[in-house]
Amino acid sequence: MPIALIADAHLGGPGGGAGPLVAQLRTLPAEGADHLVLMGDLFQAWIGDHRFETPEIAAVVPALRDLRRQGVRIDYVEGNRDFFLTRSPYVDAFDAVVLETAFTVGGTRYLAVHGDGLNDRDWQYRFWRRLSKSRPVELAVRRIPERLAHRMVHSTEERLSQTNWKHKRELPERAIRAYAERRLAEGHDVLLLGHFHEPRVLQVKGGEVRLLDAWFRSRHVEWLR
């Protein structure tokens, strides 16, 4: 069966409102999908707490739950703008919330990863990413007053963006290739990456890397058949 992929919708940000994506989600069963992989950063920021729920989150999550009721498996590959989803009121919208997922389509073995943490030269970003998603920060966000929590989340996200900026000016192809060769050697044929918002295919030792276009740019669901 074909697998549907959606990467980097950034709803509430450059992806705009939820309406177009919700309409696409509703058509997936009729198009033959029994598996949907969300490649992270579905919203401009997604905090796993109702206090941070946006209109976009309120519109998309019921659509995802409805897909699951229709038998569609949904895997969420956590992105850099996703926080504390595994212990959130939204977790029932997914079969799994993971850092990566592997599956086979038509005999091809795929590994799907968001991709923001693969550049080991960007140590400052990797440090702040780990800190912002840590259990102590999660506990603080859930317990402190809402206004202060919003300020903390905004500050952390801003810091993440700033520390990663110099590595966004150009695609870190060397780091992607090194990471891909290592991961493909584990028994995969194709590495799927989101995050970079730029569709590209790279041939590497052991297989292939496919960088998925961001939904907020293409407005298209991608398919593996």
SEDRENZA-288708 format. One record per residue: y, z, x of N, C-alpha, C in turn; residue in three letters. Coordinates in pm, whole numbers, plus 50000, padded with zeros to 5 digits. Example, Ala and Ser with C-alpha at 12.3 -4.5 7.8 and 13.67 -1.06 7.14 Angstrom:
2
494315078051319495505078051230496705078051320ALA/497755070851285498945071451367500035078751290SER/
//
This chain:
225
498815000050084500005000050000501245000050088MET/502314993350044503534992950124504205006750130PRO/504915009050238505665021450256507155018150257ILE/507925025650180509375023850174510045033350273ALA/511075028450340511815036250439513295036150405LEU/513925047850415515375048850399515895057450513ILE/516815051850591517365059050706518875060550690ALA/519375072450714520805074750733521665069350618ASP/521415074650499522255070650386523635077050393ALA/523725089050446525005096250461525795096350331HIS/525095099350221525765100250092526805111550096LEU/527925109150031529015118850038529905116550158GLY/529495107550244530295103450360530465088350353GLY/530115081150460530265066550455529335059850356PRO/528285066950311527375061250212527905061750071GLY/529015068850049529605069549916528815077949819GLY/528905074549692528235082149588526755079149580GLY/526045086849498524585086049494524055075249402ALA/524875069749312524395060649209523535049149258GLY/523995041249355523195029849400521845033849459PRO/521815044449534520545048749593519595054049486LEU/520105061749392519255066849284518635055149207VAL/519415044749182518885033049112517755026649191ALA/517895025849322516835020149405515595028949405GLN/515775042049411514625051049409513815049349281LEU/514475047449171513765046249043512905033749036ARG/513225023549114512455011149110511255011249203THR/511125021249291510085020849393508665020149337LEU/508305028049235506935026949183506615012949131PRO/507555006649064507314993149012507194983049124ALA/507794985849239507704976849354506454979449438GLU/505634988849395504354990949460504305001849564GLY/505375009449579505385019949682504615032149633ALA/503735037049718503125050049689503475060049799ASP/504365056149890504765064750002506205061250039HIS/507065071350041508455069850081508705078950200LEU/509245073150306509625080950424511145080650435VAL/511755092350422513195093850440513435097950585LEU/514195089950657514305091350801515435100550846MET/515905109050755516915118950792518325114850755GLY/519225124750756520645122850725520835115450592ASP/520105120050492520235114350358521635116650304LEU/522205128250339523565131650298524425133750422PHE/525715133850403526615136150516526325149650581GLN/525965159250500525435171950549524595177850436ALA/523415182850473522525188650373522115202450422TRP/522665212550356522335226450384521385231350276ILE/520265237350316519255241450220519605253950143GLY/520735253350072521215264749994522045259149879ASP/521835264349758522555259149641524065260549655HIS/524535269949736525975271849750526655259749814ARG/525865251449881526435239849949526065226749879PHE/525585227749756525145215749686526325206949648GLU/526205194249678527235184349645526775176349523THR/527675168849459527245160349348526165150349389PRO/526215145649513525215136049561523835142649569GLU/523785154749622522505162049629521975164549488ILE/522865168749398522455171749260521915159449189ALA/522345147549229521865135249165520575130149227ALA/520435131249359519295125149427518035133549417VAL/518145146649429516955155249431516115153649304VAL/516695153449183515845151249065515135137749068PRO/515785127549124515135114449135513935115049228ALA/514045122749336512925124349427511785132049361LEU/512135142449289511095150049219510365141349117ARG/511105132649051510485123748953509525114049021ASP/509895109149140508985100349213507685107549247LEU/507785119949287506575127549320505695129349197ARG/506335131549082505555133048958504815120048925ARG/505365108748970504725095848946503685092449053GLN/503475101549147502435099549247502895093749379GLY/504195092649399504705087549526504775099049627VAL/504165097449742504285107249848505645105649915ARG/506325116949941507635116550006507625125550128ILE/507865119550243508015127050367509475126550410ASP/510005138050445511385138650493511375141850642TYR/511845132450723511965134450867513375139850893VAL/513435152150937514715159050949515655152251048GLU/516915150551006517935144651092518885155251145GLY/519865150851219520795160251280521755166451179ASN/521885160751062522775166250960522015173650850ARG/520765176950876519915184150782519635198150835ASP/519865208250752519755222050797518935230350697PHE/517905236850748517185247450677516525242650547PHE/515995230550548515385225150427514005230950399LEU/513275235250502511895239450480511795252550401THR/512865260350401512885272750321514015272050218ARG/514075260850151515195258550060514705256049918SER/515605256449821515215253349683514925238549661PRO/515085230349766514855215949754513495211749809TYR/512755221049866511545217249938510505210949847VAL/510535214049717509565208249626509825193549596ASP/510925188149647511195173849631510385165449729ALA/509685172049822508965164949927507515169849938PHE/506685161049990505345165350028505385172250163ASP/506325168250249506445174450381507865172450432ALA/508385182950497509635181950573509245184050718VAL/509455173750800508895173650935509915168251035VAL/509625170251161510435164151268509955150051299LEU/508715147151264508155133751283506945132251195GLU/506575119751167505385117251087504735104351134THR/503405103951128502645092251170501845086951052ALA/501715073751045500945067450937500545053450982PHE/499625047550909499115034250942499325024950823THR/499855013050851500035002850748499494989650803VAL/498544983650731497994970950775497394971150913GLY/496834982450950496214983751081497154987351193GLY/498474987851166499464991451268499785006251256THR/499745013151370499975027651373501435030451405ARG/502115036951311503535039751323503785054551350TYR/504835057251426505355070751442506835070351406LEU/507245078551310508635078751264509325091651310ALA/510445090151379511235101251432512705098051405VAL/513505108251376514915105351350515575099351474HIS/515455105951589515915099851713517095106351781GLY/517735116151719518955121651779518685130051902ASP/517475135651914517205144752025516465138652141GLY/516285125452142515445119552246516175117252378LEU/517505117452376518265114952499518355127952579ASN/517465129652675517435142252750518625143752845ASP/519415133152863520625134352945521765141152868ARG/521675140752736522715146852653522335161452627ASP/522305169352733521825183152724522725191852638TRP/524035188952639524955197152561524675195652412GLN/524475183152369524145180852229522815187352192TYR/521815186052277520505191752249520585206852236ARG/521425213052318521605227552309522225231452176PHE/523305224752139523985228252014523135224851892TRP/522335214351902521445210951791520425222151770ARG/519815226651879518825237351867519475250151814ARG/520645253351863521325265451819521675264651671LEU/522225253551627522695252251489521555252951388SER/520335249651430519185249851340518295262051362LYS/518755271451440517935283151474517845292851356SER/516835301251360516645311151254517825320951243ARG/518385326051353519545335051338520725328351268PRO/520985315851301522095308851234521775306951087VAL/520525303551055520135302050915520355314950838GLU/519925326150893520115338950826521595342050805LEU/522405338850905523845341350894524455332950783ALA/524085320050778524645311050678524265315650538VAL/523045320650522522575324650388523165338050343ARG/523635346150435524025359750399525535362450401ARG/526265354750479527695357450487528405351550366ILE/529645355750339530375350450224530475335250229PRO/530495329250111530415314650100531515307550178GLU/532755312350167533855305450236533645305650387ARG/533205316950440532965317950583531775309350623LEU/530765308950537529595300650567529965285950573ALA/530785281350479531255267450482531995264650612HIS/532835274050654533595272150776532665271350897ARG/531635279750898530675279751009529925266551016MET/529465261850900528715249150897529595237650943VAL/530835237250893531755226550931532025226851081HIS/532235238751134532515240151276531335235651360SER/530125239451318528935235751393528725220651390THR/528885214551272528705200151262529745192851345GLU/530965197851345532025191651425531695192551574GLU/531165204151615530795205751755529655196251794ARG/528685194751705527595185351731528135171151749LEU/529065167251663529625153851671530395151951801SER/531145161951842531935160851963531075160252088GLN/530035168652093529205168852213528405156052227THR/528125149252116527315137252120528145124652130ASN/529475125852129530315114052116530155104352231TRP/530125109252354530055100052468528755092152470LYS/527705097552405526445090452401526345081352279HIS/527375081252195527395072152081528165059352112LYS/528875059052222529645047152255528765035252284ARG/527565037752334526615027052357525205032252333GLU/524345023152295522965026952266522285031952393LEU/521685043952389521015049152509519655042452528PRO/519675029552558518445021652560517455026852664GLU/517955031052778517055035952882516295048252833ARG/516995057452769516345069452717515375066052605ALA/515745056552518514875052552409513585046552464ILE/513705037852563512515031652621511595041852685ARG/512165051152760511335061352826510615069952723ALA/511345074052619510755082352513509665074452441TYR/509955061752411508995053552336507705051652414ALA/507795048752542506595046452621505725058952625GLU/506375070452634505615082952636504925085552503ARG/505645083352392505075086352260504035075852218ARG/504265063252250503295052952213501975055052286LEU/502045060552406500825063152483499945073652416ALA/500485080952319499705090952247498795084652141GLU/498945071452119498085064852023498815058251907GLY/500045053851929500835046851828501155032851876HIS/501405024051780501775010251812503275007651802ASP/503915014251707505335011951681506035025351662VAL/507145027051731508015038651712509175034651622LEU/509355041751513510465039551420511525050051443LEU/512785045651459513895054851481515015052151382LEU/515635062851335516885061851261518025065451354GLY/519015072251301520095078651377521105069251440HIS/520655058251500521565050051577522345039951493PHE/521955038351366522705030251270522785015551311HIS/521905011051396521984997451449520594991351453GLU/520324981151371518974975451370518704967851500PRO/517564970951559517184964351683515684966351705ARG/515074956751772513664957651809513574956851961VAL/512884966452021512694966752166511214966052197LEU/510844957252286509474956552333509344965752454GLN/508384974852450508184984352558506704984652594VAL/506404990952704505014992352745504244999952637LYS/503204993852588502365000352489502674996652346GLY/503784989352322504094985752184505534982052160GLY/506114987652057507404983052007508224994751953GLU/509524993651966510465003251905511284995751801VAL/511365001051682512234995251579513295005351541ARG/514535001851568515675009751524516065004851386LEU/516055013951290516325010151151517825009851123LEU/518225000251044519614999751002519915011650911ASP/521125016550917521535027450829521715022150687ALA/521195029850591521365025750451522835024550415TRP/523685033050471525105032450433525735019250479PHE/525085012250572525564999050615524894987850537ARG/523574988650526522824977450467522684978350316SER/522644990650264522384993350122521014988250080ARG/520084987250174518764982150145517684992550178HIS/516654993050095515435000350129514614991150219VAL/514074996450328513244988650417511774991150384GLU/510944981050414509544981650375508634978650493TRP/507484985250493506384982150583505214977950494LEU/504704966150518503634960850431502444956550517ARG/
//
